[in-house]
Amino acid sequence: MSRFTVSVECNDDAFWRYNYTVMGSVRRAGAEVDFLKHRSEVAAVGAELGEVPAGYVKERGVRLESAEGDELILYIYIIPHTLPRENRTEDVAPLTLQLRVDYGKSCILKRQMEINPWSGDNIELRLNSEGVIAGEV
């Protein structure tokens, strides 16, 4: 049995407009043995900031390592606090989020996901030692 390692990154220049949370329930034989949680908040939802806030650090990625388990239920929430200024969807590119999950020394999931810049996203995945067993990627 091994540990899960979850890495989430977004290098998009517009990522300052979003808060995000990564959570995961790590299970062993059906019982929860660990709970991962990381929250990165730039501003309150609805803040509608006019520019990147002072002190903002672009490198907001996270790497979480769990206790040993055989299943991970992973949740990623991307929540806009400041909407894009453009009014037409074709004028704004989606955010690109990189997700990687390792189990021990093996990469079991590596995905690049496009996130809607107006609505953000809610992602749920259920993984075992071999990769995704339920959810959407």
C-alpha positions in Angstrom: 0.0 0.0 0.0 1.3 3.5 -0.9 0.6 7.2 -0.4 -1.3 9.4 -2.9 0.4 12.6 -4.0 -1.9 15.3 -5.6 -0.4 18.2 -7.6 -2.5 21.0 -9.0 -1.1 24.0 -11.0 -2.4 26.8 -13.1 0.1 29.1 -14.8 -2.6 31.2 -16.5 -2.1 35.0 -16.0 -5.8 35.4 -15.2 -5.7 32.8 -12.3 -5.6 35.7 -9.8 -9.4 36.1 -10.5 -10.1 32.7 -8.9 -10.1 31.0 -5.5 -9.5 27.3 -5.4 -9.8 24.4 -3.0 -8.4 20.9 -3.3 -9.8 18.2 -0.9 -9.5 14.5 -0.8 -10.7 11.6 1.4 -8.1 8.8 1.5 -9.5 5.4 2.3 -8.1 2.1 3.3 -10.4 -0.9 3.0 -13.4 1.4 2.8 -12.6 3.5 5.9 -11.3 7.0 5.8 -7.7 7.2 7.1 -6.7 10.7 6.0 -8.3 13.9 4.7 -6.3 16.3 2.4 -7.3 19.9 2.2 -5.7 23.0 0.6 -7.5 26.3 0.1 -6.1 29.3 -1.8 -8.2 32.5 -1.5 -7.3 35.7 -3.3 -10.5 37.7 -2.5 -14.1 37.2 -1.4 -16.4 35.9 -4.0 -18.0 38.9 -5.8 -15.1 41.2 -5.1 -14.8 42.2 -8.7 -11.3 43.6 -8.3 -10.1 46.0 -11.0 -6.5 44.6 -11.1 -4.2 42.0 -9.6 -4.1 42.6 -5.9 -0.9 43.7 -4.3 1.2 40.8 -2.9 -0.4 38.3 -5.2 1.9 35.4 -5.9 1.4 33.8 -9.3 2.8 30.4 -8.2 -0.3 29.1 -6.3 0.1 25.5 -7.1 -0.2 22.8 -4.4 1.3 19.4 -3.7 -0.4 17.3 -1.1 0.7 13.9 0.1 -1.6 11.5 1.9 -1.3 8.7 4.4 -1.1 5.2 3.0 -4.4 4.1 1.4 -6.0 2.2 -1.5 -8.6 4.8 -2.7 -8.8 8.6 -3.0 -11.9 10.6 -3.5 -10.7 13.9 -4.8 -12.6 17.2 -5.1 -11.3 20.4 -6.8 -13.3 23.6 -6.8 -12.3 26.6 -8.9 -14.4 29.6 -7.9 -14.3 33.0 -9.6 -14.3 36.1 -7.4 -13.7 38.6 -10.2 -15.3 37.8 -13.6 -13.5 38.5 -16.9 -14.1 42.1 -18.2 -14.9 40.9 -21.7 -18.5 40.2 -22.6 -18.1 37.7 -25.4 -17.1 34.1 -24.6 -14.9 33.9 -27.7 -12.8 36.8 -26.4 -11.7 34.9 -23.3 -9.7 31.7 -23.3 -10.4 29.0 -20.7 -8.0 28.6 -17.8 -5.7 25.6 -18.1 -5.3 23.5 -15.0 -2.7 20.8 -14.6 -3.6 17.9 -12.4 -1.3 15.0 -11.5 -1.9 12.2 -9.0 0.8 9.7 -8.1 0.4 6.5 -6.1 3.7 5.7 -4.6 6.3 6.2 -7.3 3.8 5.7 -10.2 1.8 8.4 -12.0 -1.8 7.2 -12.1 -3.4 10.4 -13.5 -2.0 13.3 -15.5 -4.5 15.7 -17.1 -4.7 19.2 -18.4 -8.2 20.5 -17.9 -9.9 23.6 -19.4 -11.8 25.6 -16.9 -14.7 28.0 -17.9 -13.5 31.5 -17.0 -17.0 32.7 -15.9 -18.3 29.7 -13.9 -15.1 28.0 -12.7 -15.5 24.3 -12.1 -16.2 21.5 -9.7 -14.3 18.3 -10.3 -14.8 15.0 -8.5 -12.7 12.0 -9.1 -12.5 8.6 -7.4 -9.1 6.9 -7.9 -7.4 3.7 -6.8 -3.8 2.5 -7.3 -4.4 2.1 -11.0 -6.1 5.4 -11.8 -9.6 6.8 -12.2 -12.5 4.4 -11.3 -15.3 7.0 -11.3 -15.8 10.7 -12.1 -15.0 12.9 -15.0 -11.6 14.1 -16.3 
